[in-house]
């Protein structure tokens, strides 16, 4: 059993083969004290010997007891104002304006499996034996409120998930000002914090910095998880590398405003908090109502950052993504956006689709510009009906013609947005998010619909359903190209405006649920101006996300490397695009563009009718290669080998679960004159297996490839003429190595 309870000392030990998490109930205050989180330790009857109590200058909860200061006790879900002065996990205000809470232990319950969260995405289990869940119930007798802390430990994964639920059992409303999903107090501060930062077209850049006294944080106040920070952070030891050392990961399954915060106090205790951003959050909890926080997924690894990443990859691929497409390889698609932008008609689309089919591509995606009178980005959002000037046979006719060519058909929507001058805006001007008597700011010439209102979400579903139900649609790209400003809902009372942001993202989730319930076999790809909503919450509904609007292969090395800190290759939308690249103007070889895009969902975003015969032949080879290897790429273990943030070179690899085959990608940004010899030490192979590389007759044991490395230089002994006539290295070059177990 992964959860052990000492009824006498009220100690709780959650553990599996690799991790332990221990806490207890304090004897006097009946609050929860955190004792340990990390590598598995042996279970014992009591862990009372782990208590640390010395008399320090402080305020104490109980008269005559000088060791009852919560400031000096590591806690599970701390409050503010009763001797702990650090940032709390929760805060509430009652009708008299008091913010003091005192949630005391009442009971616990252990269940097999993992309960779903109401109206929220979360990880899950297929079978009850995969996990156990502990629910701790605490009660504040003054507020007459109940707090349920939920802990799920997976049996065979280094994963612990946490969430919280507040219940108002009184006859008066109170306000929830602050409700984190998790709080962990670690006993020291000898960590570096790893996070993913960025902006449009340069998402998921890895930042590492040493913890310092006070607060350091990542967050979003933009209405989406954002390009700026991903809802993930890790704490690693100073000597931790990609493949060795301790690291704690924290990932929030949520797509709205969030906070990930690390506070180091003057005694070097490190408090990690993650959850909904308390900025502008204020939830009115009426009598009999409850509030559920999102889930935080915590991962402990003693095998470095890559070990942490692999745990997240497998969990999010297999137990967060769900439904028809979870375990399936994804079709190779072509998207017309960078080929045509808004300038297309049915004939042009069919010409591209027919050429794509001849190259072996499987899915055609029609992007922005098919609806209303949309010929640029200044109109028509919300008018989700076909532009018959461009598509005289409508979406039904076009989709049927594309399918008749032997391709599946996909379509772009931006459901959350509206343009002025549309039929939808004229009928419902109060549906846009704006503050009374003030200007509404635009972004990309568009405004945001108030998805906190059920009638708005239901109306958009009706419009989308009308198109989908009449057409042959297998894939939907759901975009979201601006953040929320003037956050206010005309449907909420003044004292409930602090609920707006959370209600908005619940509306987004609800629309996804409606669509998936009716169309379970449609493949959804989420997008938000690229990666502004690349988060675990979205993966619950859409198993893949467009990682960035930047399709440049060189920039994608950093973007995809950083994204892989948390997210599996099966979730990373990646395309081969035209050159000069439309974002940075770079000219990269088509081989390199594909060699980067392979390590994702793979597709094309260019006008294939303009390719040369040589390029067409290359694309056919690339498509064939990906079809042959996409199950390996989807389900294999991913290893980061050379870091693009530290070097001119990047390398990564994916290894099959049975270790019989692997693919290694190696990339050099700038060519070097007279370079030194290079080797890449591989990972994840079977040390005792013999392997071949790219079909060569030479064989290599796995231990040789992992400890000596794969040698990149050739042996030109007695072959000087071959050396001088070889193809010289160039900027933006890449190599792909297919490694297979040798069979006689």
C-alpha positions, 0 to 999 in steps of 0.5 A: 500500500503506498499510503501508511497511517499511524492512527496514534501519532496521526502521521501519514507516509505516502510512498512507492518504490522511489519517493516518500512524502511524510506529514503529521498532525500537530498535537495542540493546534491540530494543524499539519506539519510537513516532515519530509519529501524526497527519495524513498525512505523505509517506513517505520512506526513513527517519524517523531524523531524528525521534529525540529523544535528550538526556542527562537525569538518569535510569536507563539500560538499557546501561552507558556509554550515557546516552541509553538510558533508556526513561523518555525514549523514546516507546514502542509497548507499554511495560513497567515496571521497566526504566528507565520509571517511567510506567504500563505497557501490560502487566505479568506475574509469573512463578513466582519473583514477578518482574514484569520483562519484556523483549519484543524484536522478532523479526519482522513480517507484513503481510496484506491485510484484517483478522483476526477476534479469537477469542471477542471482538467487533471491527471487520471488513472485507467485502473484503480491500482495505479494510484492511491488518494489520501484526503485530509479534512480540516475544519475551521469552527469559527468560519464553519468552513471545511478544507479538504486537502487531496494527495494522490501518489502513483504506484509506479511513477515518481509523481505526487499530485495535490489539490484543495477544496473549500466548502462553506458550511455556514449560513453566510458568504465569505471570500476566498482571496487566495487558494493555492493548489500546493505548498511544500516547505523544504528544509534548506535553500541549497537550490537553483530554480529552473523555469521557462520564460519567453515572449511571442516567437521565442517561448520556453527559454530555460532560465536557471538562477540560485535561490536568494532570501525572500520571494522569487516567482513566475506568474501570469496575469494575462488571462492565459498561462502566457508566452512569458512564463510556463506554469512550471518550475523546478528546484535542483541542487547545484551539482544536478545535471541533466542526468544526475542529481536531485530535482523537484518539479512543480507543474500546474494543470491550469491554463489561466492566471497562475503563480509559482512562487519560492520563498526563502526565509531567514532560517533557510527554509524554502517554501514552494507555492503553486496555484491560481494567481491571487492577483485580482482573485476573490471568490465569493463562496456562498452558503453550501458552495464549494471551490475546487483548486486546480491540480499541481503535479509534483515530481521528484527525481534523483536522476537529474532534470532529464529524469524529471522530464521523462516522468512528466512526459510519460504521465502527461502523454498517457494519463493527462491526454485522453480519448481517441487520439491518446495512444495513436500516432498523429497524421502528417499535416500541411497547414496553408497559413504561411503558404497563402495567409488570407489570400486563397480560394477553393481552387488554390486550396485544392491545388495545394492539397493535391500536391500534398497528397502526392508527397504522402501528406495525410491531413490538410488544414485550412487556417485563418481567413475562411469565414465572414468577409475576412481578408485580413486580421481586422474583421469577421471573428465571431461570424463563423460561417463560410466566405462563399466568395472564397469557398463557393461550395462552402465548407461541406463542399471543400472538405468533401473534395479534400477527402476525395483526394485521399486526405483528411481535412482540418479547420482553424477556429478562434472561438474566444475572439470577436471583431467589431462590425460582425453580426455577432458583435452587432447583436451582442455588444455586451458580450465583449470583455470591457469595463463600463464607461471605459475604452476596450483595448484591442489586440490584433484588431480583435476583442475577447468574448466573455467566456465566463458567461454560459450563454456566450460559450453555448452560442459559440458552440452552436456556431461551431457545431453548425460548421462541423456537423455539415462538413468532413472535419477530422482536426481543429486548430483552436487559436487564441491570439491576444490576452485579456484586458479591462477584465470585467463581466457584465454578468457578475455582481460587483463583489464577484468580479474577482471570480472573472478570470477563473470563470473565463478559463472554466468557460474555455474548458466547458466549450472543449468538453462540449465539442469533444463529447459530440465529436470524440474522434476530432483531433484538437491542436491548441494554439495561442499565438503559438505557445501562450497556452502550452500548459497541462490544462490544455493537454487534457482536451487537445493532445498537441499544442502549437509550440510557437509561431516561430517556425525557424529551425534554429530558433525551434532548437531552443523552443523545443528543448525548453518545452521538453522540460515538461511536455512529451514529444507527442504534444509539441506541434512542429512544422517544416516551413518555407525559406527565407523563414517568415519570422527571422528571414533565415535560410536553413537547409530543408534537411535541417528543418525536417530534422528539428521538426521530426521531434514533435508531431511533424508537419508542413507549413509552406506552399508545396506547389512552389517546391523544386523537383529536388525539394519535392523528392526530399519531402517524400523522403521525409514523410516516409521517414516520419511514417516509419518512425513516428510510433518510436518518436511518440512513445519513446524515452526522450533524452536531451544531450547537448544544450542549445542555451550553452553551446553552438551545438544541440543534440537530443535522442529518443529511445524505444521502450524496449531499447531496440532502436533510437533516433539521434538528432545533432545540430550545429548552428554555425560552421567552425573552421578546422574544428576539434573532434566531437563525440556525443555520449548517448543515453538510454541504450541497453549496454549489452546490446549490439547496435548499428548506426544508419545501416552501417555494417559496423556494430557498437555495444550500447555501453560503448555508445553511452560511455565513449560516445558516438564519434562524429568524425570519419576515419580518412586513413589512406583516403585523403582524396575522399577527405578533400572532396567531401561535402564541407560543413555549413551553417545550420547543418544537422545530422540524423542517426538511426540506431537499431539493434544488430540482428544477424 
